[in-house]
Amino acid sequence: MDEYLYHFTSFDKFINGISESKSIRLSSILNVNDPLDYKERTFRNKQLFKQGEAIKSISKRNEYIKTLKTKWIDNCKIACFSTSNSQSGIEGFQLANLWSYYAENHSGVCIAFDKKKVLSYFDENFSHLYPLRNIVEYKNKLDYFRYNTEYNQNEYKGIKDNKSTLFFEKLKAWDREQEYRLICFSKNKFEYIPVKFHKVVNGS
C-alpha cells in the first residue's frame, strides 16, 4: 500500500496547473494551514544554559534564531502529500476529511503519483537545495527547537538536528491526513518536480 503519494486539489488547479505543467510545486511553508505548524511557538522554549555561559549563549541563540528565520525559514518550500496506512487499510485517496479540506468539498480530484519516482527525482535534482523528506509524526505535545552554539558556525546543522521539530511533527488532531512532506530551501517563489499521474480520482 506504500507505492503512491496522493495529492488533493481543486479541479481547476488540476486542469490549469498540475495537468498543464505536468509538475507539482513546492511553495512557501509560511502558507500552511495549521496555525501551530511552523510558527513562532517553535522557538519559545525555556532552554537551560550553564551558569557563567547564559548571557553569551542566549545572545548567540537569539542571533542564530534570527538567521534561521530570515535566511532559511523564509525561503523554505514544501510539498505535502498523503499516504496509505497499512495498519488501518485506508488508502490515501480514501481520506474523507482531505476531500473536504483540499478538494473543494469532494468536487475536486485526488492524484496518485508513483512514490519511488517522485522521491528519486527529488533526491537526485534537489541536492543543492538542502532537501529533507519524511512522513509526519503526530503527537499529543509538540517539541521545541533545541539550540547548540555550534549552529552559529553551521546553520544547516541546526536545521537537520531539529528537522522533526521544525517540519515533521503535528498535533494528533491532524493524524487523519497521513502526511508525507518534501522540504527544500530556495529563494525562488516555487520549485517544481515533473510528474506523471498513476491515476486521478474524481471526487464528485
PEFEN-V520704 format. One record per backbone hydrogen bond with DSSP energy under -1.0 kcal/mol. CO is the residue of the C=O (numbers start at 1). NH is the residue of the N-H. Records with the same first field share a line. If there is no record, write none. Layout:
CO: NH + NH
This chain:
3: 115
5: 113
6: 82
7: 111
9: 109
10: 14
11: 15
12: 16
13: 17 + 18
14: 19
17: 21
18: 22
22: 195
24: 193
26: 191
27: 78
28: 31
29: 32
34: 37
39: 42
40: 43
41: 44
42: 145
45: 47
50: 53
53: 57
54: 58
55: 59
56: 60
57: 61
58: 62
59: 63
60: 64
61: 65
62: 66
63: 67
64: 68
65: 69
66: 70
67: 71
68: 73
69: 74
73: 76
75: 186
76: 29
77: 184
78: 27
79: 182
81: 180
82: 6
85: 89
90: 85
91: 94
94: 96
95: 99
96: 100
97: 101
98: 102
99: 106
103: 108
104: 107
108: 203
109: 9
110: 201
111: 7
112: 198 + 199
113: 5
114: 118
115: 119
116: 120
117: 121
118: 122
119: 123
120: 124
121: 125
122: 126
126: 129
129: 185
132: 183
134: 181
137: 170
139: 172
148: 151
149: 152
150: 153 + 154
154: 158
156: 160
157: 161
158: 162
160: 163
162: 166
163: 167
164: 168
168: 137
170: 139
171: 174
172: 175
174: 177
175: 178
178: 83
179: 136
180: 81
181: 134
182: 79
183: 132
184: 77
191: 26
193: 24
199: 112
201: 110
